[in-house]
Each structure stands twice: as structure tokens, then as C-alpha cells.
């Protein structure tokens, strides 16, 4: 068999996803690889397919017991002999597994890193034909990583002891540049094919909220998504218990998971979530590692995580099936204090030197600070995440809360000057809370004890709210005007840029949200939206069949078949073996086990006759490429409002001005639309279109993302204009001549703006 035959026979797919084939080819050519691919991108296929084609055994090193069990169950269901060796087995079971492995019964063996140094495993490994060692969650080998595990060093020792060095393949979903380089160096990857497919998960919607009442916000959200599977992450066990009781009291089918429960309680609760008996789980970050539950529709963080790495890994457990899913973070400043307390009490390895401990703590503090910036920025959230992981992104995504909120850009230079003066006047000895309290003229005992009320800048910004002033200081930190010391007190210090602000050579613009937020449009679309009402009825019937099979086999439903597979059945209506094998995710082994049951249910539902149960024909391109087979289809025809588009009638009524801003143009276009049937557009949406067509570009200038006019933009009549604020400050605005307005309108006529 070749790689395509293996992919089709065992996994039921006709083609590889982005990056998979390149890594597989390298492995089959005997080359080491490092694959950095987002959660849900199909990393396991990259080592499972070549494992079946290589002559010997593949060892997969993983720290996650639940992932091992999940993967082995899935492989066995696909007709592939696999096993795992970890602490969940007795010594007799491990001995039997190693004996069977020595007889060549398994092609793939998952093993915990702690087992690599045991005598029984070493004896097996030194005498077994090992073709490849795969390192899953490879970031765990790096001290720069957020999940460093000393036991991962056993991998290096094992490779050095083998008489013949096997191919080494490594995979992770979260790796900064430092971590990537560390993985290659520590693992000793030989001339590896390093493939970074990107960290973007386009099906995920990101949102940060700062509600005054978190509990009410959470209950409202979960009830709005009733019947959907979701994870609610909390920072502490205490919060898990209180949030669990809250949702339980509201009639939510919910369970809980944290390290304070017994092993049996955790297993029962985890199974209740996996089997959809209780579709919502409230958990600490101990939950979810290795859980391959594909239909999680939302991940809500009740508390802010300690790092971007942790957040993106946890948020990434939503939408693993490629469906639209939400990642919502409920932020409050208290979260920073909770995380700082947890970091202060974090255990460090006993064998670490003082300077190593200091470096680790400084990295932890910086990660927490980066996470706080994410929660307070008004820039595109997805772009912020991707830039953190080293991807150059210059424009908004159109699918996060910041991109879908209308912002007004204001000049806050005068406020920044007062902040700098206050910090310098207090000799840079205080943190954000004291500086804010001083500027607002608060009569707190702490401030008075420091005699700050006697200083010149005391009360200089008493008319500014506490939250707005903290937003301004956070903006100054993000732009590098201020710096915070690398300790838990985070004293504010002025950088060289602060001098430029005081001299008037550097002005600061900040986005503030308007009261009205644009309604989210892109997340309303699910894959199932392609189905008619009868198609949805068939989908529910197939889910019942799947649930029955899962109970009989004692397997999670998604191991039998994902929602994506069931929906593909509703579209293709397979009545024969050949037709069923054409369904995404149905390989030969799954057909032999379950195919007839699904075919029987479909025939009964359809009374033996086929008809179209979806709104639009499946795209030819989607039929050729399984990875996009269900996600590029039009939305339901019966949706309430269509996305903004410029009709001929609207075009005739446009009044062109000698010059105007893009906001003024978008406001006029919105007034021309039928607001009952068509959604609004915005200046931001039009700007994104112009950026994509090469008329504008976003560049990071003086600590802020600014729109820059390119040559094409200048040619059609886009030009900058300096304006003066009420306080006499200069700032730049882009204007559009009448010719530019007409050209922009022509471009809008060709697009649907969101």
C-alpha cells in the first residue's frame, strides 16, 4: 500500500490536509521532522500513516494518559493494532503488553515518558525493531515551554542507547521561536523538516468580556447555548465548585473536574462529559489534555489563564471537528492577582540553580503580563495571538469581538503626560493602583500614609474614571512608553519613549468602544446549516444510531463517527458500500463495523428514495478536498438578515462629496440599506477590503498599528490630513477624494462585506 491507500483504508479520507503530506514524505524518506500545527489540524495522521508503512514499530511518547487511551481506541476501531503503556496499567498488564509487542503484534505503541527508564521497557526497546520515535506535545522538552517536564529528557537517553538510531518526529500545537529552537536542539533532530502550518484556527471566534457580574454573564451564555457541549475553565478548585453549583442550580446538565476529586470521581465525571450525558464541564486546567472530543462548541474561561500558551491550548479544545466554535474569556483585574498568587506559590524543581529559578519566575511574570495585554487590547484578538507565536499579521480577522465592535480612536496624549509626571514625581516607586489612585485624588489610607496628597500631580485626573485610566496605562505598557518591573509588585517605570511624549514628539491614539456593538454574524453559521429541516431530522436520527452503537461498544460517540461524518451522510445519502466508503471519515474497518447500521437507518428514514437534503449543491472543490468539504457552503436561505451588499438601487442614491473619511462613507451606505433585511457594514470592513486589494497597509509604527496609503491608494485619491483635537493635539486621518469614493463603491459592489 502507499500513503493514499493507507489514508483511505484506515482513516476514510481521500486527501491530506495542509502540511500532512510534506511531513509524511520526509518521514518515509528517513528524515527527522518537527511539525508545529494547531489543535485539530491532524498531527496524529502525520505519524500514524508512516508508522503503518515503515517496517518496524513506532513508539509515541506522550504525557497524556487520556490521549493515549483515546488514540489507541480510535486506531483499534480503524483496524490498526496499537497499545499503550502507562501508570493506568498494572505491572502484569504492562508485562503482557511488552511481550505482545516483542512478538510484533503492535505497529504503534504509546508510552509515557516516565516508563522509558524502567528496566522492563528498556529491555524491550533494546531488542525491538523500532523504526520511529514520535514525540507528542514536544514543547514539554523545553525549559522555555510552559509545560516543561523533566521526564521528557528520558527520550534523549533512550535514543542514545539504541543500536540503530530511529527516525525522530516531534509535534506540538504551541511553540514560540525559543521553544521551537529548544526542541530541535535538545532532541538532537538531524537536519529536520521543520513545518509550521500556522497557529490560526479560522473556525474559532475569540471574545474577551469584562462583565461586572461574571456569574450572570456565564449563566446567560450557557443557557443561550443550551444543548451544546462546552468547557468552563476556572483558575482554582474553589471557583470550579462554586461555578458548578451555580450552573447546576440553573438546570444545566453539568459536571466538574479538578485535582481535589478522587480518581474514580474524575473518571466518572470525565466519561459523563465525553459521552454527552452531561455536555458541560466546569474544570481547572488539569482537564482536557488529550481529550479528543470533537464537538465542543465553546470554551469559556471564567478566569484569565497564566499565559497565552495555556490559553490557546485550552481554547483550542473547542471546534476540533472544524465547526464554528466560541472561545470566550471573562476578564476581571482580580484574575491577575489570583494568577500572581498561584505563580508565587508554584513549586520549582529542587535541582535548579538560583539563576535558573530566577529566570523561570521572570518568564512566568512576563507570560502573565502578555496574557493581561491580550485581555485589555482593542486590537484584533486573533492577530494578537498569532503575533505572540511569531506569525506576522497586519490586519483584523473580522471574527473576534474587537473586530466586530465599532471603536472610536481618541487622542490620550495629555492623559499619558500626566501619568508620566505622576510616576516621575513619585520616583518610580509604585505600581498601577497607587498611581491611578493618586491621579484620581482618592483619599485612601495607603495614599495618605505615603503623603501623596501633598504632591503636585495628586488629583490631576480626578475627572477620569478608574477603568479608563487603567486602560490608558495598559496602552502605555503595550506601546513600550512604560515598563513594569519583573516582580509581583510590578512597579511602573518610564522608558525612553516617555521622554518623547513629554517633549510632544510622540502622540498616543487609543481605541475606545462605542456603546453599540455590531451583531456577530460569522459565528451563527454551523456546518449543519447546509441541511434542510428534513436533513436535520435525519442528522438527529443518525446521532441516535451513533449513541446506541457507542453504548454497545462502550466507546465515546465521536470514536464511532464525528458530527462532520454524520452530516456528510445526510448530504450524500449512502445506500451502498461504495457510497458509504465515500463518506468523510468512513474507512473500511468502520464500514464493516457500523456501515450497515447507518445505511439501514438512512434507507428507512428516506423510504428507500433519495432527495436533496441540503440547500446548495456541494462545491466540486469541497468534494475533492475533505478538509473543507462542509465549511464553505452558503448560509441558510431563511436567515433573518443577509450580509451587507451594494445593490444597483442603493448605488444610484449615493451622494459623492469632494472629500470624506471612510467612516462617513460607510455611514451613508448603511442609511441606504434596508435595515430589516440587511446587516450594517463599517469603515473597518471597507478598510480590510482595501488592505486585501493592496490600496492600504497596516504597519506597526511608534508602538501602534497604523493604516498607511500604498501607491495604488494614492493613485485613486486617498490622502492623509492632519487634524487638531479639542485640546490642540495633532493627529492624522485618511480622506477619500470623490474619485476615490467612486472607486471604493465599485469595489464594494463586487463583494459581500462582513
C-alpha positions in Angstrom: 0.0 0.0 0.0 1.0 3.6 -0.5 0.3 6.6 1.8 -3.0 7.4 0.0 -4.3 3.9 0.2 -3.5 3.8 4.0 -5.2 7.1 4.5 -8.4 5.9 2.7 -8.5 2.3 4.0 -7.9 3.1 7.7 -9.0 6.7 8.2 -11.6 7.2 5.5 -10.1 10.3 3.9 -9.4 10.9 0.2 -6.7 13.6 0.6 -4.3 15.1 3.2 -4.7 18.4 5.0 -2.2 21.2 4.8 1.3 20.2 5.8 0.5 16.5 6.4 1.8 15.1 3.2 5.1 17.0 3.4 5.9 15.6 6.9 4.8 12.1 5.9 7.1 12.1 2.8 10.0 13.3 4.9 9.5 10.5 7.5 9.2 7.9 4.8 12.5 9.2 3.3 14.1 8.7 6.7 14.3 12.3 7.7 13.6 13.7 11.2 10.7 16.2 11.3 9.2 18.9 13.6 5.6 19.7 13.0 4.1 22.8 14.7 0.4 22.6 13.8 -2.7 24.0 15.6 -5.0 21.7 17.6 -7.4 19.9 15.2 -5.0 20.1 12.2 -4.4 16.4 12.1 -1.0 15.9 13.7 -1.7 12.3 14.6 -2.1 11.4 10.9 1.4 12.7 10.3 3.0 9.9 12.3 0.2 7.2 12.1 0.3 6.9 8.3 4.0 6.4 8.0 4.0 4.1 11.1 1.9 1.7 9.1 4.3 1.9 6.1 7.6 1.7 8.0 8.9 -1.8 8.6 9.2 -1.8 12.4 7.4 -0.4 15.5 6.7 3.3 16.1 6.9 4.5 19.7 4.8 7.5 20.5 5.9 9.4 23.6 3.0 11.3 25.3 2.5 12.6 28.8 -1.3 12.3 28.5 -2.9 9.1 29.6 -6.3 10.1 28.3 -4.9 10.9 24.9 -3.2 7.5 24.7 -6.4 5.7 25.5 -8.3 7.8 23.0 -5.8 7.3 20.2 -5.4 3.6 20.8 -9.2 3.1 20.9 -9.5 5.1 17.6 -6.7 3.1 16.0 -8.2 -0.3 17.0 -11.6 0.9 15.7 -9.9 1.6 12.4 -8.4 -1.9 12.3 -4.9 -0.9 13.4 -3.2 -2.9 16.2 -2.0 -0.5 18.8 -1.3 -0.4 22.6 -0.3 1.9 25.4 1.9 1.6 28.4 1.4 4.0 31.3 0.6 4.1 35.0 -3.0 3.3 34.5 -2.0 -0.4 33.8 -0.8 -2.9 36.4 2.7 -4.3 36.2 1.2 -7.6 34.9 -0.7 -5.8 32.1 2.5 -3.9 31.2 4.5 -7.1 31.1 1.8 -8.7 28.8 1.8 -5.6 26.5 5.6 -5.7 26.2 5.5 -9.4 25.5 2.9 -9.0 22.7 4.9 -6.0 21.4 8.0 -8.1 21.2 6.1 -10.6 19.1 5.3 -7.9 16.6 1.6 -7.7 17.4 1.5 -3.8 17.5 2.6 -1.3 14.9 2.1 1.7 17.2 2.8 1.8 20.9 2.0 4.8 23.1 4.2 5.2 26.1 4.5 7.7 29.0 8.0 9.3 29.3 8.4 8.1 32.9 8.3 4.4 31.6 11.3 4.9 29.3 13.8 4.4 32.1 12.3 1.3 33.6 14.2 -2.0 33.2 11.4 -3.9 31.6 10.8 -1.2 28.9 14.5 -0.7 28.2 14.9 -4.5 27.8 12.1 -4.5 25.2 13.3 -1.3 23.4 16.9 -2.5 23.0 15.7 -5.7 21.3 12.8 -4.4 19.3 12.8 -3.2 15.6 12.0 0.5 16.3 11.6 2.4 13.1 10.4 5.7 14.6 10.1 7.6 17.9 7.4 10.2 17.8 7.4 12.9 20.5 3.9 14.3 21.1 3.5 17.6 23.0 7.1 18.2 22.1 7.1 21.6 23.8 7.3 19.7 27.1 11.0 19.1 26.5 11.9 22.8 26.5 12.6 24.7 29.7 11.3 27.7 27.8 7.9 26.0 27.4 5.0 26.5 29.8 4.7 22.7 30.5 8.3 21.6 30.9 8.6 18.0 32.1 12.0 16.7 33.2 10.8 13.1 32.3 11.0 14.1 28.6 14.8 14.0 28.9 14.4 10.2 29.1 13.6 10.4 25.3 17.1 11.7 24.6 18.7 8.9 26.8 16.6 6.2 25.0 17.6 7.3 21.5 21.3 7.3 22.5 21.1 3.7 23.8 19.5 2.2 20.7 21.9 0.3 18.5 20.4 1.9 15.4 19.0 5.4 15.6 15.4 5.6 14.5 13.6 8.4 12.8 12.6 11.0 15.3 9.4 13.0 14.7 8.2 15.7 17.0 4.8 17.5 17.1 3.3 20.4 19.1 0.5 22.9 18.8 2.1 25.7 20.8 5.7 26.8 20.4 7.3 30.2 20.4 10.5 30.7 18.4 12.6 29.9 21.5 10.7 26.7 22.2 11.0 25.6 18.6 14.8 26.0 18.6 15.0 24.3 22.0 13.0 21.2 20.7 15.4 20.8 17.8 18.5 21.2 19.9 17.5 19.1 22.9 16.0 16.3 20.9 19.0 16.4 18.6 16.9 16.4 15.4 19.1 15.6 12.4 18.6 18.1 9.5 14.8 18.1 10.3 12.0 19.1 8.0 10.5 21.9 10.2 7.0 22.7 9.2 4.9 25.4 10.8 1.5 25.3 9.2 0.4 28.4 11.2 -1.3 28.7 14.5 -4.6 30.1 13.2 -7.8 28.2 13.8 -10.2 30.0 11.5 -13.3 28.3 12.8 -12.7 29.7 16.3 -14.3 33.0 17.4 -12.4 34.9 20.1 -14.0 37.2 22.6 -12.9 39.0 25.8 -15.6 40.4 28.1 -15.2 42.3 31.3 -18.6 41.9 32.9 -19.5 43.5 36.2 -21.3 40.3 37.2 -19.5 37.2 35.9 -22.0 34.7 37.2 -24.9 36.4 35.4 -22.9 36.6 32.2 -21.8 33.0 32.4 -25.4 31.6 33.1 -26.8 33.7 30.2 -24.2 32.4 27.8 -24.5 28.7 28.8 -28.3 29.0 28.6 -28.1 30.6 25.2 -26.1 27.6 24.0 -28.3 25.0 25.7 -27.7 21.5 24.3 -24.3 22.3 23.1 -21.1 20.8 24.5 -18.8 23.2 26.3 -16.0 23.6 28.8 -15.8 26.3 31.5 -12.3 26.7 32.9 -11.6 28.2 36.3 -8.3 29.1 38.0 -8.9 27.3 41.3 -10.8 24.3 42.7 -12.9 26.7 44.8 -14.1 28.5 41.7 -14.8 25.2 40.0 -17.1 24.1 42.9 -19.0 27.4 43.1 -19.5 27.7 39.3 -20.5 24.1 39.1 -23.2 24.7 41.9 -24.3 27.8 40.1 -24.9 26.1 36.7 -26.4 23.1 38.4 -28.9 25.3 40.2 -29.9 26.7 36.8 -30.9 23.3 35.5 -27.7 22.9 33.3 -26.6 19.3 32.7 -23.1 19.9 34.1 -20.3 18.0 35.7 -16.9 19.1 37.3 -13.3 18.1 37.2 -10.3 19.1 39.4 -7.4 17.5 41.2 -9.3 17.6 44.6 -11.7 14.8 43.4 -10.9 11.1 43.8 -9.6 9.2 40.7 -12.9 7.5 40.5 -14.9 10.7 40.6 -12.7 12.3 37.9 -13.1 9.2 35.7 -16.9 9.1 36.1 -17.2 12.9 35.5 -14.9 12.9 32.5 -16.8 10.0 30.9 -20.2 11.8 31.6 -18.8 14.7 29.5 -17.2 12.6 26.8 -20.3 10.5 26.3 -22.5 13.7 26.2 -24.5 12.6 29.3 -23.5 15.9 30.8 -22.4 18.1 27.9 -21.0 20.9 30.1 -18.0 20.5 32.4 -16.5 23.1 34.8 -12.8 22.4 35.3 -9.4 23.6 36.3 -6.7 23.4 33.6 -6.0 19.8 34.7 -8.9 18.8 32.5 -8.8 18.4 28.7 -5.2 17.4 27.9 -5.5 14.7 25.3 -9.3 14.7 25.3 -10.1 14.4 21.6 -13.8 15.3 22.0 -14.6 16.8 18.6 -18.0 18.5 19.2 -17.0 21.0 21.9 -18.9 24.1 20.7 -17.5 26.6 23.3 -14.7 27.1 25.8 -15.4 29.8 28.4 -12.6 30.9 30.7 -14.2 32.1 33.9 -10.8 33.3 35.0 -7.8 34.6 32.9 -5.1 31.9 32.4 -1.5 32.5 33.4 -0.1 32.6 29.8 -1.0 32.8 26.2 0.3 29.3 25.7 -2.1 27.9 28.3 -5.0 30.0 26.9 -4.5 28.9 23.3 -4.1 25.3 24.2 -7.2 25.3 26.4 -9.3 27.4 24.0 -8.1 25.1 21.2 -10.2 22.2 22.7 -13.2 23.9 21.0 -14.2 23.1 17.5 -11.8 20.2 16.8 -14.2 19.0 14.2 -13.7 22.1 12.1 -17.1 23.5 13.0 -17.6 27.1 14.2 -16.9 27.4 18.0 -16.6 30.1 20.6 -13.6 31.0 22.8 -14.8 33.5 25.4 -12.7 34.9 28.2 -14.4 36.6 31.2 -11.8 39.0 32.4 -11.5 40.9 35.7 -8.5 42.6 37.2 -8.8 40.3 40.2 -7.7 37.4 37.9 -4.3 39.0 37.6 -3.9 38.9 41.4 -5.1 35.3 41.6 -2.6 34.2 39.0 0.2 36.1 40.6 -0.6 34.3 43.9 -0.5 31.0 42.1 2.8 31.8 40.5 4.3 32.9 43.8 3.4 29.5 45.3 4.4 27.5 42.3 6.8 24.6 43.1 10.2 24.7 41.4 12.4 21.7 40.8 14.9 21.0 43.6 17.8 20.5 41.2 17.5 24.0 39.7 20.2 26.7 40.4 19.2 30.1 41.8 19.7 31.9 38.5 17.6 29.2 36.7 14.8 29.7 39.3 15.0 33.5 38.8 14.8 33.1 35.0 11.8 30.8 35.2 10.0 33.2 37.6 10.8 36.2 35.3 9.4 34.3 32.3 6.3 33.4 34.3 5.7 37.1 35.2 6.2 38.1 31.6 3.8 35.5 30.3 1.2 36.7 32.8 1.8 40.3 31.6 1.4 39.3 28.0 -1.9 37.5 28.9 -3.1 40.7 30.6 -2.3 42.7 27.5 -4.5 40.3 25.4 -7.4 40.9 27.8 -7.1 44.7 27.6 -6.1 45.3 24.0 -8.6 46.8 21.5 -6.7 45.4 18.5 -7.7 42.2 16.7 -7.5 39.4 19.2 -6.6 36.7 16.7 -3.8 38.9 15.3 -2.5 39.4 18.9 -2.4 35.7 19.5 -0.7 34.9 16.2 1.9 37.6 16.6 2.7 36.2 20.1 3.6 32.9 18.4 5.7 34.6 15.8 3.4 35.0 12.9 3.4 38.3 11.1 -0.2 39.5 10.9 -1.1 43.0 9.9 -4.8 43.3 9.7 -8.0 42.3 11.5 -9.6 38.9 11.2 -13.3 40.0 11.1 -14.1 37.2 13.5 -13.3 38.3 17.1 -15.1 40.7 19.5 -12.6 43.5 18.8 -13.0 43.3 15.0 -16.8 43.2 15.4 -17.0 46.2 17.7 -17.1 49.7 16.5 -14.3 51.8 18.0 -13.7 55.4 18.2 -10.0 56.4 18.1 -9.2 59.2 20.6 -6.0 61.1 21.4 -4.9 60.3 25.0 -1.5 62.1 24.9 -2.5 64.6 27.6 -3.5 61.9 30.0 -0.3 60.0 29.3 1.7 63.1 30.1 0.0 63.3 33.5 0.7 59.6 34.1 4.4 60.0 33.3 4.6 63.1 35.5 3.0 61.2 38.4 5.4 58.3 38.1 8.4 60.5 37.9 7.2 62.7 40.8 6.8 59.5 43.0 10.4 58.4 41.9 9.0 55.4 40.0 8.4 53.5 43.3 4.7 52.5 42.9 2.5 50.2 40.8 -0.6 50.9 38.7 -3.1 51.0 41.6 -1.3 53.6 43.6 -0.6 55.8 40.5 -4.3 55.6 39.5 -5.4 56.4 43.0 -3.0 59.4 43.2 -4.1 60.9 39.8 -7.8 60.5 40.7 -7.2 62.2 44.1 -8.5 59.3 46.2 -8.5 59.7 50.0 -7.3 56.1 50.7 -5.3 55.5 53.9 -2.5 53.9 51.8 -2.1 57.0 49.6 -2.3 59.4 52.6 0.3 57.4 54.5 2.7 57.9 51.6 1.8 61.6 51.7 0.9 61.5 48.0 -1.9 64.0 48.6 0.9 66.7 49.1 2.3 66.2 45.6 1.7 68.4 42.6 0.0 65.8 40.4 -2.4 64.5 43.1 -5.9 64.7 41.7 -4.6 65.8 38.3 -7.1 63.4 36.5 -9.9 63.2 39.1 -12.5 63.5 36.3 -11.2 60.3 34.6 -12.8 57.0 35.7 -10.6 54.4 37.3 -11.2 51.9 34.5 -10.4 54.4 31.7 -7.2 55.4 33.4 -6.1 51.8 33.8 -6.9 51.3 30.1 -4.6 54.2 29.2 -1.7 52.9 31.4 -2.1 49.4 29.9 -1.9 51.0 26.5 1.3 52.8 27.5 2.7 49.5 28.7 1.8 47.8 25.4 3.4 50.6 23.4 6.6 50.5 25.5 6.2 54.0 26.9 6.1 52.5 30.4 7.7 49.3 31.7 6.8 47.2 34.7 9.4 45.6 36.9 9.6 41.8 36.7 8.3 41.0 40.2 4.9 40.6 41.8 4.6 44.3 42.7 5.2 45.4 39.0 6.4 48.9 39.8 5.9 51.3 36.9 9.0 52.8 35.2 9.3 55.3 32.4 11.1 54.2 29.2 13.0 56.4 26.7 9.7 56.8 24.8 8.2 58.6 27.8 10.7 61.5 27.1 9.4 61.8 23.6 5.8 62.0 24.9 6.8 64.8 27.4 8.6 66.7 24.6 5.5 66.4 22.4 7.2 64.4 19.6 5.1 61.3 20.2 1.4 61.3 20.3 -0.8 58.4 21.6 -4.0 57.3 20.0 -6.2 54.8 21.7 -9.4 52.9 20.6 -12.4 53.1 22.8 -15.6 51.1 22.2 -18.8 52.7 21.3 -22.0 51.7 23.1 -23.5 49.8 20.3 -21.7 46.6 19.3 -22.2 45.1 15.9 -24.1 41.8 16.0 -21.9 38.8 15.4 -22.6 37.3 12.0 -19.9 34.8 11.2 -20.4 32.6 14.2 -24.1 32.0 13.5 -23.1 29.6 10.7 -22.6 26.0 11.6 -21.9 23.1 9.3 -25.4 21.8 9.9 -26.8 25.0 8.4 -26.4 23.4 5.0 -29.1 20.9 5.9 -32.8 21.4 5.3 -35.2 20.8 8.2 -35.6 17.2 6.9 -31.9 16.9 6.7 -31.6 18.0 10.3 -34.1 15.3 11.3 -32.0 12.7 9.6 -28.9 14.1 11.3 -30.7 13.7 14.7 -31.7 10.1 13.8 -28.1 9.3 12.9 -26.9 10.7 16.2 -29.3 8.3 17.9 -27.9 5.4 15.9 -24.4 6.5 16.9 -25.3 6.8 20.5 -26.7 3.3 20.5 -23.5 1.9 18.9 -21.4 3.8 21.4 -23.2 2.3 24.3 -22.9 -1.2 22.8 -19.2 -0.8 22.2 -18.5 1.3 25.4 -16.9 4.0 23.3 -17.3 7.7 23.1 -19.7 8.7 20.3 -17.0 10.6 18.4 -14.9 7.5 18.0 -17.8 5.9 16.1 -18.0 8.9 13.9 -17.8 12.7 14.2 -20.7 15.1 13.6 -18.9 16.1 10.4 -19.2 12.4 9.3 -22.9 12.2 10.1 -23.6 15.4 8.2 -21.7 14.1 5.2 -24.0 11.1 5.3 -27.0 13.4 5.3 -25.6 15.1 2.2 -24.5 12.0 0.3 -27.3 9.6 1.5 -25.2 6.4 1.0 -27.3 3.3 0.2 -24.4 1.0 -0.8 -21.0 0.1 0.5 -19.3 2.1 -2.2 -21.3 5.2 -1.4 -20.7 4.8 2.3 -16.9 4.5 1.8 -17.2 7.9 0.0 -18.3 9.5 3.3 -15.7 11.6 5.0 -14.2 9.6 8.0 -15.5 6.1 7.0 -12.7 3.7 6.3 -13.1 0.0 5.5 -12.9 -1.1 9.1 -15.5 1.3 10.3 -17.7 0.4 7.4 -17.6 -3.3 8.3 -18.4 -2.5 12.0 -21.0 0.2 11.6 -21.7 0.9 7.9 -24.8 -1.3 7.5 -26.5 0.1 10.6 -26.1 3.7 9.3 -27.2 2.6 5.8 -30.3 0.9 7.2 -31.3 4.0 9.2 -30.8 6.2 6.2 -32.9 4.0 3.9 -35.7 3.7 6.5 -35.8 7.4 7.0 -35.8 8.1 3.3 -38.2 5.3 2.5 -35.6 4.0 0.0 -35.7 7.1 -2.1 -33.1 9.8 -2.4 -33.7 13.6 -2.4 -31.6 16.6 -1.8 -31.5 17.4 2.0 -29.2 20.4 1.7 -29.7 23.9 0.5 -26.9 24.2 -2.1 -25.0 21.7 -4.2 -21.8 20.6 -2.6 -18.9 22.5 -4.2 -16.7 20.5 -6.5 -13.6 21.7 -4.8 -15.1 20.6 -1.4 -15.8 17.1 -2.8 -12.2 16.9 -3.8 -10.8 18.1 -0.5 -12.2 16.6 2.6 -10.6 19.2 4.8 -13.0 21.9 3.5 -15.9 19.6 2.5 -18.6 21.2 4.7 -17.3 24.6 5.7 -17.5 26.7 2.5 -21.2 26.4 1.8 -23.7 29.3 1.8 -25.7 30.0 4.9 -29.4 29.0 5.2 -31.7 30.8 2.8 -34.1 31.6 5.6 -31.7 33.6 7.7 -33.1 36.8 9.1 -30.6 39.3 7.6 -28.1 39.0 4.8 -24.6 40.4 4.9 -24.1 43.9 3.5 -24.0 44.2 -0.2 -24.4 47.2 -2.5 -27.5 46.9 -4.8 -27.9 48.9 -8.0 -30.8 50.9 -6.3 -28.5 51.8 -3.4 -25.7 52.8 -5.8 -27.9 55.3 -7.7 -28.7 57.1 -4.4 -25.1 57.6 -3.2 -24.1 61.3 -2.8 -20.4 61.8 -3.5 -18.6 64.5 -1.6 -15.5 66.5 -2.6 -13.8 64.6 0.2 -14.8 62.4 3.2 -13.5 59.8 5.6 -14.2 56.0 5.3 -16.5 56.2 8.3 -18.6 58.9 6.7 -18.9 56.9 3.6 -19.9 53.7 5.5 -22.5 55.7 7.5 -24.1 56.9 4.2 -24.1 53.3 2.8 -25.8 52.0 5.9 -28.6 54.6 5.7 -29.3 53.4 2.1 -29.8 49.7 3.0 -33.0 48.1 4.1 -32.2 47.6 7.8 -34.8 44.9 8.2 -33.1 42.6 5.7 -29.5 43.7 5.5 -26.8 43.9 8.1 -24.6 47.0 8.6 -21.1 47.5 7.1 -18.4 49.5 8.7 -15.4 51.6 7.9 -13.3 48.8 9.4 -14.8 46.3 6.9 -14.1 48.6 4.0 -10.6 49.2 5.2 -10.0 45.4 5.4 -11.1 45.1 1.8 -8.7 47.9 0.7 -5.9 46.3 2.6 -6.6 42.9 0.9 -6.5 44.6 -2.5 -3.3 46.5 -1.9 -4.5 50.1 -1.6 -3.7 50.3 2.1 -1.4 48.5 4.5 -1.2 48.2 8.3 2.2 48.9 9.8 3.5 48.9 13.4 4.7 52.5 13.8 5.8 54.0 17.1 4.1 51.3 19.1 0.8 51.4 17.3 -0.8 49.7 14.2 -1.5 52.5 11.6 -3.0 52.4 8.2 -0.5 53.5 5.5 -1.5 54.6 2.0 0.2 52.5 -0.7 0.9 53.7 -4.2 -2.3 52.2 -5.6 -4.2 54.1 -2.9 -2.5 57.4 -3.7 -3.4 56.9 -7.4 -7.1 56.6 -6.8 -7.1 59.7 -4.5 -6.7 58.5 -0.9 -4.7 61.1 1.1 -3.8 61.9 4.7 -4.9 65.0 6.5 -3.7 66.4 9.8 -6.5 67.4 12.2 -6.4 69.2 15.6 -8.2 67.8 18.6 -10.2 70.0 21.0 -7.1 70.1 23.3 -4.9 71.3 20.4 -3.3 67.9 19.6 -2.4 66.9 16.1 -3.5 63.5 14.6 -3.7 62.1 11.1 -6.9 61.0 9.3 -7.2 59.3 5.9 -9.5 61.1 3.5 -11.0 59.9 0.2 -11.5 62.2 -2.8 -14.6 62.0 -4.9 -12.7 59.8 -7.4 -11.6 57.5 -4.5 -15.1 57.2 -3.2 -16.4 56.1 -6.6 -13.6 53.6 -7.0 -14.3 52.2 -3.5 -18.0 51.9 -4.3 -17.2 49.9 -7.4 -15.1 47.5 -5.3 -17.8 47.2 -2.7 -20.3 46.2 -5.5 -18.1 43.2 -6.2 -18.0 42.0 -2.5 -20.2 41.0 0.4 -18.8 42.9 3.4 -18.8 41.5 6.9 
